[in-house]
């Protein structure tokens, strides 16, 4: 972001704050298209007008917004995989035997059932 133009930073900040505006207003149940459009227009116009003067501040906001968004995305992805593996009864590390597990039990494999393929 340090090499980007101040106008591009202003657009990135507007997009990032619009995303957070959507997330927060949806979470509290107050979302409306009119409010979001007004927020985007006011924020976009003000950041574009003052883009050259606020270049370093926009860079700081862009870095913070990116780090928070990527952190939340990472936590969501790990949580999603954890829930999916839990629902499918998959034990990746085979730490304990689980009922209805995806993995084969070693006791079921006997030497008489193993055949050479050549």
N, C-alpha and C positions, 0 to 999 in steps of 0.2 A: 504494500500500500504506500510505502514511502516514495516510490517512483511513479505512482499514478498521479494523474492531474487532480486538481482540487475539485473540479466539476464531477469527475467520476466518483471521487470519495463522497461527495454530497449525494449522488444518486444511490451509492451503496448504503450510506447511512439511512436515507429515506426508506429504502427497501427493508433494511434490518429492523428499524423501528416500527415499520408498518407490520412486519411479521409479529413482533412482540406485542403490538397493539391488538392484533387479531387474537393472539393466544390469550392475553390477559382478559380482554373483554368477553371472549367466548367462555373463559373459565368462570367468570362471575355472572354470566348470563345477560350481559348488557350490549351484545354486539349488534350493530346495524350497519348496513352498507353506507348510509348517508354519513354517519359518524366517521367511518373509515375513509371514505373519499375526502371528507373535509380535513381529516388528519393528514392524509397524504398530500393534499394540495397545499395546506399551510406549511407543513414541514418541508416539502420539496421546494416551495418557493423561497422560504427563508434560508434554507441551506444553500440553494443556488445563488441567492443574492449575496450572502456573506461567505461564499466558498473560499475566496482568496484570503480573507482575513482570518478565517477559522480553520485553515488547512491542518495545522498541528492538532487542534482539538478534534477535528473530524477523523484524523488518523488514529488518535487514541480511542475514540468511540468505535471505529471500525475494528481495531484489534480486540478490544474488549468484547464487542458483539460477536465476533468470529469465535473467540475462545469459549465464550459461554454457550453459543449455539453448538459448536462441535462437542463440548463436554456433555451437554444435554443429549445430543444425538448418540454419543458413545454409551452413555448410561442407558438410554432407551434400547439400543441394540443389544447390549449385554443382558438386560432384563428380558427382552423378547426371546433371546436364545435360551435363557434359563427357564422361562415359562414353557417354551416349546419342548425342551428336553424333559421337563417335569411331566408334562401332559403325555408325552410319548413313552415315558418310563425308560429313558435312555440314561445310562450311567456311564459317562465318558471315561472316567478314571477307574471304574470297577472297584470303588472303595468298599462297597458293601453289596450283598445280594439283595435284590429287591424283588418283590412279588410281581410277576408279569413283566419282567425286564426284557429289553430288546436283545441283550447279549445271550449267547449260548452258555450253558453251564458246562464246566470242564468235566464234571462227573458223567455227563451223558456221552462224552466222546470216549470210545473204547478202541483199542488197537484193532479189534476185529472189524470195525466199521471203516477203517482207513485203508484205502486201496491205492496202489501205485498207478499212476496215470500213463506210464510208458510201457 
